[in-house]
Amino acid sequence: MTRRYWNINLEEMMEAGVHFGHGTRKWNPRMAPYISAKRKGIHITNLTRTARFLSEACDLVFDAASRGKHFLIVGTKSKAADSVASAAIRARCHYVNKKWLGGMSTNWSTTETRLHKFRDLRAEQRAGKLNCLPKRDAAMLKRKLSHLQTYLGGIKYMTGLPDIVIIVDQHEEYTALRECITLGIPTICLIDTNCDPDLADISIPANDDAIASIRLILTKLVSAICEGRSSYIRNR
């Protein structure tokens, strides 16, 4: 794997609150190696270790992007949703930021059928065909289209399973993580002090509740993906 310098600054991470964990009563003992202290009833994440794992994750996504691989970013809780969408759009990645529908990856044939329906409805709407239908039928299809846009809008151009999945908040996205494990899809997971660091291929210890923390981690990963994509385009 290519080793590069990603300018991961500990002071910048502190300012974003990356080091703040959960209360000491809400923790997973497996996270002990990644915790440096307790302060006012909460665990403090060791940012030196966070920087190390974030750098490894950046190396991984850079190498994958430089080989034309496809990424999916998953983060559906309200504090993560906007950051996930903006990061994915910037890096031209697929994303899920509203709700992970059970079987979205393990039952890919069903997901693919939904995506075909979604694309067909979007095409009909752009062509003005829905306006030619009776009002009741048009309203029903527009509601269907809105529903599909909410849950599948971020993956509307996916034509197959992703090569790497980036997950924000292991607890919230546990179903997505388990599906990736079942399928053998490599995962990068942002984990707080209440998570299991052994489930993902690369776990990045960090605050998964603060918008600034989530945005910072995603920004670093997306920058690495964008650099990798540029390398891929140059070398084609």
C-alpha positions in Angstrom: 0.0 0.0 0.0 1.3 3.5 -0.9 2.3 5.5 2.2 1.7 9.3 1.8 1.6 12.3 4.0 -2.0 13.4 4.7 -1.4 16.5 7.0 -3.4 15.1 9.9 -3.1 17.7 12.6 -3.7 16.9 16.2 -4.6 20.5 17.1 -7.1 20.6 14.3 -8.7 17.4 15.6 -8.9 18.8 19.1 -10.6 21.9 17.9 -13.2 19.7 16.1 -13.8 17.7 19.3 -12.6 14.5 17.8 -11.2 13.4 21.2 -14.4 13.6 23.1 -15.9 10.1 23.8 -19.0 8.9 25.6 -19.6 8.9 29.3 -17.4 6.4 31.2 -20.5 4.2 32.0 -21.2 3.9 28.2 -18.1 2.3 26.9 -16.9 -0.9 25.3 -13.8 -2.4 27.1 -12.4 -3.3 23.8 -11.8 0.5 23.2 -9.4 0.7 26.2 -6.3 0.8 24.0 -7.7 3.8 22.2 -8.6 5.8 25.3 -6.0 8.1 26.9 -7.9 9.6 29.9 -11.1 10.3 31.7 -12.3 13.8 32.1 -15.5 15.0 33.9 -17.1 11.7 33.5 -16.3 11.1 29.8 -13.6 9.1 28.1 -11.0 11.0 26.0 -9.8 9.3 22.8 -6.0 9.1 22.2 -5.7 11.4 19.1 -2.2 10.0 18.3 -3.8 6.6 17.6 -6.7 8.3 15.8 -4.2 10.1 13.5 -2.5 6.8 12.8 -5.6 4.9 11.8 -7.0 7.9 9.8 -3.7 8.0 7.9 -4.0 4.2 7.2 -7.6 4.7 6.0 -6.5 7.6 3.7 -3.7 5.3 2.2 -6.3 2.6 1.6 -8.9 4.8 -0.1 -6.2 6.6 -2.1 -4.8 3.3 -3.5 -8.4 2.0 -4.2 -9.4 5.3 -6.0 -6.2 5.3 -8.0 -7.3 1.8 -9.3 -10.8 3.0 -10.2 -12.6 1.4 -7.3 -16.1 2.5 -6.1 -17.0 3.8 -2.7 -20.2 4.0 -0.6 -20.4 6.3 2.4 -23.1 5.5 5.0 -24.3 7.8 7.8 -28.0 8.2 8.5 -28.3 10.0 11.8 -29.3 13.6 11.6 -25.9 15.0 12.7 -24.1 13.1 10.0 -26.6 13.2 7.1 -25.6 16.5 5.5 -21.8 15.9 5.9 -22.2 12.5 4.4 -24.0 13.8 1.3 -21.7 16.7 0.7 -18.5 14.6 1.2 -19.8 11.9 -1.2 -20.9 14.4 -3.8 -17.5 16.0 -3.7 -15.7 12.7 -4.1 -18.2 11.3 -6.6 -19.1 8.5 -4.2 -22.4 6.8 -3.6 -24.0 7.4 -0.3 -26.8 6.5 2.1 -27.8 9.2 4.5 -31.4 8.7 5.4 -32.0 5.0 6.2 -30.2 1.8 5.5 -32.9 -0.5 4.1 -32.2 -4.0 5.4 -30.7 -6.2 2.6 -29.6 -3.2 0.6 -26.4 -5.0 -0.2 -27.0 -8.6 0.7 -30.1 -8.7 -1.3 -28.7 -6.7 -4.2 -31.1 -8.0 -6.8 -34.0 -6.4 -5.0 -32.1 -3.1 -4.6 -31.2 -3.2 -8.3 -34.9 -3.6 -9.2 -35.8 -0.6 -7.0 -33.1 1.4 -8.7 -34.3 0.6 -12.1 -37.8 1.6 -11.1 -36.4 4.8 -9.6 -34.5 5.7 -12.8 -37.5 4.9 -15.0 -39.8 7.2 -12.9 -37.2 10.0 -13.0 -36.9 9.7 -16.8 -40.7 9.8 -17.1 -40.9 12.9 -14.8 -38.2 14.7 -16.8 -40.1 13.9 -20.1 -43.3 15.3 -18.6 -45.1 11.9 -18.9 -46.4 12.0 -15.3 -48.3 15.2 -16.1 -50.2 13.4 -18.8 -51.6 10.9 -16.4 -54.9 11.2 -14.4 -54.2 13.4 -11.3 -54.7 10.5 -8.9 -52.2 8.2 -10.8 -49.7 11.1 -11.2 -49.9 11.9 -7.5 -49.3 8.3 -6.5 -46.2 8.0 -8.8 -44.8 11.3 -7.5 -45.1 10.1 -3.9 -43.4 6.9 -5.0 -40.6 8.9 -6.7 -40.2 11.1 -3.6 -39.9 8.0 -1.4 -37.3 6.4 -3.7 -35.4 9.7 -3.9 -35.2 9.9 -0.1 -33.9 6.4 0.4 -32.1 5.6 -2.8 -31.1 9.0 -4.1 -27.5 8.7 -3.0 -27.1 5.4 -4.8 -29.1 6.0 -8.0 -26.1 5.5 -10.2 -24.8 2.3 -8.5 -24.6 -0.6 -10.9 -23.1 -3.1 -8.5 -21.8 -3.5 -5.0 -19.2 -1.0 -3.8 -15.6 -2.0 -3.4 -15.2 -0.1 0.0 -17.8 1.2 2.5 -17.1 4.1 4.8 -19.4 4.0 7.8 -20.1 6.9 10.2 -21.3 5.6 13.7 -20.9 1.8 14.1 -23.9 1.5 16.4 -26.3 3.4 14.1 -25.2 1.6 11.0 -24.7 -1.9 12.5 -27.0 -3.5 9.9 -24.9 -2.0 7.1 -21.7 -3.1 8.7 -22.9 -6.7 9.2 -24.0 -6.9 5.6 -20.5 -5.7 4.5 -18.9 -8.3 6.7 -21.2 -11.0 5.3 -20.2 -10.1 1.7 -16.5 -9.5 2.5 -16.7 -5.8 1.5 -13.8 -3.9 3.2 -15.0 -1.3 5.7 -13.7 1.9 7.2 -15.6 2.7 10.4 -15.6 5.9 12.5 -15.9 4.5 16.1 -16.7 6.2 19.4 -15.8 4.8 22.8 -18.9 2.6 23.0 -18.0 0.7 19.8 -16.2 -2.6 19.0 -13.0 -1.7 17.2 -12.5 -5.2 15.9 -15.5 -5.3 13.5 -14.3 -3.0 10.7 -11.2 -3.5 8.5 -10.0 -0.1 9.6 -11.5 1.5 12.7 -10.9 5.3 13.3 -11.4 6.2 17.0 -13.3 9.5 17.0 -16.3 11.4 18.3 -19.3 10.2 16.1 -21.7 12.7 17.7 -20.2 16.1 16.9 -20.8 17.5 13.4 -17.3 19.1 13.3 -15.6 15.8 14.2 -17.6 13.8 11.5 -16.9 16.5 8.9 -13.2 16.6 9.6 -12.8 12.8 9.3 -14.8 12.7 6.1 -12.9 15.6 4.7 -9.6 13.8 5.1 -10.9 10.6 3.5 -12.5 12.5 0.7 -9.3 14.4 -0.1 -7.5 11.1 -0.3 -10.2 9.7 -2.6 -10.1 12.8 -4.9 -6.2 12.5 -5.1 -6.5 8.9 -6.0 -9.1 9.6 -8.7 -6.9 12.2 -10.2 -4.1 9.7 -10.3 -6.4 7.2 -12.0 -7.5 9.7 -14.6 -3.9 10.7 -15.4 -2.7 7.1 -15.8 -5.5 5.9 -18.0 
